[in-house]
Amino acid sequence: MSKGFDYSKWDNIELSDDEDDVHPNIDRESWFRMKHRSRVEREDHEDKDKKRITGEMDKANQRIKMLERDLKKISKRKLDDDSDDDDDDDDDDLDDTEAIKIEIEELRQQISQRQVTLDEYEKNKTWNVDNMSEIVEERTMSNTDPTEVDSDPNFLYTYHEFTEKYANLCEKFMFLTNFEESKDFLLKHGTILLQEHAANYLLLATLEDEMNDKHDEMKQRAKQSQLVTNIAELAQSWNTHPGNSIIPFFNRLEQREFLEGFLSGVNVFIEKIQKRAVVKRKEMDAQREEQEQGGSRVKKEGVDLTDIPKEERLGPGGLDPLEVIESLPQSMQDAFESRDTDNLRAALRNMDPKDAEYHMKRCVDSGLWNAE
């Protein structure tokens, strides 16, 4: 019997951006433009990431084939040289064989982990009018030895989950004072520290130090933050995984011209942090003043969030308010748009308690809601 069509993928269909009702006090065109832009940016990011991951898997498979050929050559050479009593050559071949086997195993683990990421993208894909008719190219993955894969990879964590698990690791990295220590630390923990959540954590920690007048600590964190950012940018320019750029980047720092350029970039970043801290203090003062007058939330009229850089939009928990509000149930979106706390309470009461707690936590972490 032929397999029936799987209709489950149609369970997650987004309505067109212009089909939502908007509160009369909200600018309709601005709201639709914001939601559409956020969705398009998210989909573009996912498509680029999937292409990058697929390319890395293809390169890894090619590397495995090349290493397997090397193993065969070593094995053949050993058979040909059995009559030779040169122990040094035998030891060298043994070392080469072990190194090649270790690299092959690591590559296969990387392929398996990347396949998990691709499967997760497909599982959570949201269908809409722009992609429901898209034809996706079919791919056949080469079979590899089964490898046990972590069922909850760190690169699939939310920002809140990431900070709960890896905040201490990020803090240790931020207080390393020389490049050699930083290089060794990144080589050991690069999978964690060279992802976006870690970069956001370093940025927010740097800003927090400046706002607390901890200028020396801020400058140290800023330097470490720029190490991570520069390595990620170098990897992007090479179209490779950030982990492959760690050693080349630190080798470049040994060149005076490159080192001066890096330190100059750190100083520019510090200036931006200092300016942002001044603006943030003013925003917090205005928020406190509004709260003293009986308001628990601050909304600046006429400000289009899509015009604000993402790093400046991030809430206290490191989440983007544009992405969070788009992910909320429609009843909660309506309550936020109308600024009606009664409607928000009603929406939460009608939800599963765990879901309500999850969404409100994200609202707090993105700055959509002030929990104080």
C-alpha positions as CSV (number, residue, x, y, z in Angstrom):
1,M,0.0,0.0,0.0
2,S,1.3,3.4,-0.9
3,K,2.1,5.8,1.9
4,G,-0.6,8.4,2.5
5,F,0.1,12.1,2.1
6,D,1.4,13.7,5.3
7,Y,-0.9,16.7,5.9
8,S,0.8,17.6,9.3
9,K,3.0,20.2,7.7
10,W,0.0,22.3,6.9
11,D,-0.8,22.6,10.7
12,N,1.6,25.6,10.9
13,I,0.4,28.1,8.3
14,E,0.8,31.8,8.8
15,L,-1.9,34.1,7.5
16,S,-0.9,36.9,5.2
17,D,0.5,39.9,7.0
18,D,-2.4,42.2,5.9
19,E,-5.2,39.9,7.2
20,D,-4.7,40.8,10.9
21,D,-7.0,43.2,12.6
22,V,-5.2,46.1,14.2
23,H,-6.2,48.4,17.0
24,P,-7.4,51.8,15.8
25,N,-4.6,53.5,17.7
26,I,-1.9,51.5,15.9
27,D,-0.6,52.6,12.5
28,R,-1.8,49.7,10.3
29,E,0.7,50.1,7.5
30,S,3.6,50.4,9.9
31,W,2.5,47.3,11.9
32,F,2.1,45.2,8.7
33,R,5.4,46.4,7.4
34,M,7.1,45.5,10.7
35,K,5.6,42.0,10.8
36,H,6.3,41.3,7.1
37,R,9.9,42.5,7.4
38,S,10.5,40.5,10.5
39,R,9.2,37.3,8.9
40,V,11.2,37.9,5.7
41,E,14.4,38.5,7.6
42,R,13.8,35.3,9.7
43,E,13.2,33.2,6.5
44,D,16.3,34.7,4.7
45,H,18.4,33.9,7.8
46,E,17.1,30.3,7.9
47,D,17.7,29.8,4.1
48,K,21.3,31.1,4.3
49,D,22.0,29.0,7.4
50,K,20.6,25.9,5.7
51,K,22.8,26.5,2.6
52,R,25.8,27.1,4.8
53,I,25.2,23.9,6.8
54,T,24.6,21.9,3.6
55,G,27.9,23.2,2.1
56,E,29.8,22.3,5.3
57,M,28.4,18.8,5.2
58,D,29.4,18.4,1.6
59,K,32.9,19.6,2.4
60,A,33.1,17.2,5.4
61,N,32.1,14.3,3.2
62,Q,34.7,15.1,0.6
63,R,37.3,15.4,3.4
64,I,36.3,12.0,4.7
65,K,36.7,10.4,1.3
66,M,40.2,11.9,1.0
67,L,41.2,10.7,4.5
68,E,39.9,7.2,3.7
69,R,42.1,7.2,0.6
70,D,45.1,8.2,2.7
71,L,44.3,5.3,5.1
72,K,44.4,2.8,2.2
73,K,47.7,4.3,1.0
74,I,49.3,3.9,4.4
75,S,47.9,0.3,4.7
76,K,49.3,-0.6,1.2
77,R,52.7,1.0,2.0
78,K,52.9,-1.0,5.2
79,L,52.3,-4.3,3.3
80,D,55.0,-3.3,0.8
81,D,57.4,-2.5,3.5
82,D,56.9,-5.5,5.7
83,S,60.3,-6.8,4.9
84,D,61.9,-3.5,6.1
85,D,62.8,-3.3,9.7
86,D,62.7,0.5,10.0
87,D,60.8,0.9,13.3
88,D,60.7,4.7,12.9
89,D,58.7,4.5,9.7
90,D,56.3,2.1,11.4
91,D,55.8,4.5,14.3
92,D,55.1,7.4,11.9
93,D,52.5,5.4,10.0
94,L,50.9,4.4,13.3
95,D,50.7,8.0,14.4
96,D,49.3,9.1,11.0
97,T,46.7,6.3,11.1
98,E,45.4,7.2,14.5
99,A,45.3,10.9,13.7
100,I,43.3,10.2,10.5
101,K,40.8,8.0,12.3
102,I,40.2,10.6,14.9
103,E,39.6,13.3,12.3
104,I,37.2,11.0,10.4
105,E,35.2,10.3,13.6
106,E,35.0,14.0,14.4
107,L,33.9,14.9,10.9
108,R,31.1,12.2,11.0
109,Q,29.9,13.6,14.4
110,Q,29.8,17.1,12.9
111,I,27.8,15.8,9.9
112,S,25.3,14.1,12.2
113,Q,24.9,17.3,14.4
114,R,24.4,19.4,11.3
115,Q,21.7,17.0,10.0
116,V,19.9,17.4,13.3
117,T,19.9,21.2,12.8
118,L,18.5,20.8,9.2
119,D,15.8,18.4,10.5
120,E,14.9,20.9,13.2
121,Y,14.5,23.7,10.7
122,E,12.2,21.6,8.5
123,K,10.2,20.4,11.5
124,N,9.5,23.9,12.8
125,K,9.0,25.5,9.4
126,T,6.1,27.9,9.3
127,W,4.2,27.9,5.9
128,N,2.8,31.1,4.4
129,V,1.7,32.5,1.1
130,D,5.3,33.2,0.0
131,N,6.6,29.6,0.5
132,M,3.7,27.2,0.3
133,S,4.2,26.7,-3.5
134,E,8.0,26.6,-3.3
135,I,9.7,23.6,-4.9
136,V,12.5,22.3,-2.7
137,E,15.5,20.6,-4.3
138,E,15.8,17.0,-3.1
139,R,19.1,15.8,-1.7
140,T,20.4,12.4,-0.9
141,M,22.8,12.3,2.1
142,S,25.6,9.8,2.0
143,N,25.2,7.1,4.7
144,T,27.7,7.3,7.5
145,D,28.3,5.1,10.6
146,P,25.6,5.7,13.2
147,T,26.8,8.3,15.7
148,E,25.1,9.2,18.9
149,V,24.0,12.8,18.8
150,D,23.0,15.0,21.7
151,S,19.2,15.2,21.6
152,D,19.4,18.8,22.9
153,P,22.3,20.5,21.1
154,N,23.4,23.8,22.6
155,F,22.9,25.7,19.3
156,L,19.1,25.0,19.6
157,Y,18.7,26.6,23.0
158,T,16.7,29.8,23.5
159,Y,18.7,32.8,24.8
160,H,17.2,32.2,28.3
161,E,18.2,28.5,28.3
162,F,21.6,29.4,27.0
163,T,22.4,31.9,29.7
164,E,21.2,29.6,32.4
165,K,23.6,26.9,31.2
166,Y,26.6,28.8,29.9
167,A,26.7,32.2,31.7
168,N,29.6,31.1,33.9
169,L,31.5,29.9,30.9
170,C,31.0,33.3,29.2
171,E,32.1,35.1,32.3
172,K,35.3,33.1,32.5
173,F,36.1,34.0,28.9
174,M,35.4,37.7,29.4
175,F,38.1,37.9,32.1
176,L,40.9,36.3,30.1
177,T,43.6,38.9,29.7
178,N,45.9,37.7,26.9
179,F,45.4,36.4,23.4
180,E,47.0,33.0,24.0
181,E,44.6,32.2,26.8
182,S,41.7,33.4,24.8
183,K,42.7,31.2,21.8
184,D,43.1,28.1,23.9
185,F,39.7,28.7,25.6
186,L,38.0,29.2,22.3
187,L,39.6,26.1,20.8
188,K,38.1,24.2,23.7
189,H,34.7,25.9,24.0
190,G,34.3,27.5,20.6
191,T,31.1,25.6,19.8
192,I,29.4,27.5,22.6
193,L,31.2,30.9,22.6
194,L,31.1,31.4,18.8
195,Q,27.3,31.4,18.5
196,E,24.9,34.4,18.4
197,H,23.6,33.9,22.0
198,A,27.1,34.2,23.4
199,A,27.8,37.3,21.3
200,N,24.6,38.9,22.6
201,Y,25.5,38.0,26.2
202,L,28.9,39.6,25.9
203,L,27.4,42.7,24.3
204,L,24.8,43.1,27.1
205,A,27.4,42.4,29.8
206,T,29.7,45.1,28.3
207,L,26.8,47.6,28.3
208,E,25.8,46.7,31.8
209,D,29.3,47.4,33.1
210,E,29.4,50.8,31.5
211,M,26.1,51.7,33.0
212,N,27.3,50.6,36.4
213,D,30.4,52.8,36.0
214,K,32.7,49.8,35.9
215,H,34.8,51.3,33.1
216,D,37.9,49.0,33.4
217,E,35.7,45.9,33.4
218,M,33.8,47.2,30.5
219,K,36.9,47.7,28.4
220,Q,38.1,44.2,29.1
221,R,34.7,42.7,28.2
222,A,34.6,44.8,25.1
223,K,37.9,43.4,23.9
224,Q,36.7,39.8,24.4
225,S,33.4,40.6,22.8
226,Q,35.2,41.9,19.7
227,L,37.4,38.7,19.6
228,V,34.3,36.6,19.2
229,T,32.7,39.1,16.7
230,N,35.8,39.3,14.5
231,I,36.3,35.5,14.4
232,A,32.6,35.1,13.4
233,E,33.0,37.8,10.6
234,L,36.2,36.1,9.3
235,A,34.4,32.8,9.2
236,Q,31.5,34.3,7.3
237,S,33.8,35.9,4.7
238,W,35.5,32.5,4.2
239,N,32.1,30.8,4.2
240,T,33.2,28.3,6.8
241,H,32.4,27.4,10.4
242,P,33.7,29.9,13.0
243,G,35.7,27.2,14.7
244,N,37.8,26.9,11.6
245,S,38.8,30.6,11.8
246,I,40.1,30.6,15.4
247,I,43.8,29.8,14.7
248,P,44.0,31.8,11.5
249,F,42.6,34.9,13.3
250,F,45.0,34.7,16.2
251,N,47.9,34.1,13.8
252,R,46.9,37.4,12.1
253,L,47.0,39.2,15.4
254,E,50.7,38.5,15.5
255,Q,51.1,40.9,12.6
256,R,51.4,44.5,13.8
257,E,49.2,46.0,11.2
258,F,46.3,43.6,11.9
259,L,46.7,44.0,15.7
260,E,46.5,47.7,15.4
261,G,43.4,47.4,13.2
262,F,41.8,45.1,15.8
263,L,42.6,47.4,18.7
264,S,41.2,50.3,16.8
265,G,38.0,48.4,16.2
266,V,37.8,47.7,19.9
267,N,38.1,51.4,20.7
268,V,35.3,52.2,18.2
269,F,33.1,49.6,19.9
270,I,33.9,51.0,23.3
271,E,32.8,54.5,22.1
272,K,29.5,53.0,20.8
273,I,28.9,51.3,24.2
274,Q,29.6,54.5,26.1
275,K,27.1,56.5,23.9
276,R,24.5,53.7,24.1
277,A,24.9,53.7,27.9
278,V,24.0,57.4,28.0
279,V,20.9,56.8,25.9
280,K,19.9,53.8,28.0
281,R,20.2,55.7,31.3
282,K,17.9,58.4,29.9
283,E,15.4,55.7,28.8
284,M,15.5,54.1,32.3
285,D,15.0,57.5,33.9
286,A,12.0,58.2,31.7
287,Q,10.7,54.7,32.5
288,R,11.0,55.3,36.3
289,E,9.3,58.6,35.9
290,E,6.4,57.0,34.0
291,Q,6.1,54.3,36.6
292,E,5.9,56.8,39.4
293,Q,3.0,58.4,37.6
294,G,1.1,55.1,37.7
295,G,2.2,53.5,34.5
296,S,4.0,50.1,34.4
297,R,4.9,50.2,30.8
298,V,6.6,52.7,28.5
299,K,5.7,53.1,24.9
300,K,7.3,55.7,22.7
301,E,4.8,56.9,20.1
302,G,6.0,57.3,16.6
303,V,9.1,55.0,16.9
304,D,9.3,52.3,14.3
305,L,11.2,49.4,15.9
306,T,12.3,48.1,12.5
307,D,14.5,51.2,12.2
308,I,16.4,50.4,15.4
309,P,19.4,48.0,15.0
310,K,18.8,44.6,16.5
311,E,21.5,44.9,19.1
312,E,19.8,48.0,20.4
313,R,16.3,46.4,20.3
314,L,17.3,43.5,22.5
315,G,15.4,43.3,25.8
316,P,16.9,42.7,29.3
317,G,16.9,38.9,28.6
318,G,18.6,39.2,25.2
319,L,15.4,38.6,23.1
320,D,14.3,40.7,20.1
321,P,10.8,42.2,20.8
322,L,9.9,42.0,17.1
323,E,10.5,38.3,17.0
324,V,8.8,37.7,20.3
325,I,5.6,39.6,19.5
326,E,5.3,37.8,16.2
327,S,5.5,34.4,18.0
328,L,2.7,35.2,20.6
329,P,-0.8,33.7,20.3
330,Q,-3.2,36.1,18.5
331,S,-5.1,36.9,21.7
332,M,-1.9,38.1,23.4
333,Q,-0.9,40.1,20.3
334,D,-4.3,41.8,20.4
335,A,-3.9,42.7,24.1
336,F,-0.4,44.2,23.5
337,E,-1.6,46.2,20.5
338,S,-4.5,47.6,22.4
339,R,-2.5,48.0,25.6
340,D,-5.4,46.4,27.5
341,T,-4.1,44.5,30.6
342,D,-7.6,43.0,31.2
343,N,-7.5,41.4,27.8
344,L,-4.0,40.1,28.4
345,R,-5.1,38.5,31.7
346,A,-8.1,36.9,30.0
347,A,-5.8,35.6,27.2
348,L,-3.5,34.1,29.8
349,R,-6.3,32.5,31.8
350,N,-7.5,30.7,28.6
351,M,-4.1,29.2,28.0
352,D,-2.3,26.2,29.4
353,P,-0.4,27.5,32.5
354,K,2.9,26.3,31.2
355,D,2.3,28.0,27.8
356,A,1.3,31.2,29.6
357,E,4.4,31.2,31.7
358,Y,6.6,30.5,28.7
359,H,5.1,33.4,26.6
360,M,5.2,35.9,29.5
361,K,8.8,35.0,30.3
362,R,9.7,35.8,26.7
363,C,7.8,39.1,26.9
364,V,9.8,40.1,29.9
365,D,13.1,39.0,28.4
366,S,12.4,41.0,25.2
367,G,11.3,44.2,27.1
368,L,7.6,44.0,25.9
369,W,6.5,43.7,29.5
370,N,8.0,45.1,32.7
371,A,7.6,42.6,35.5
372,E,8.4,45.0,38.3
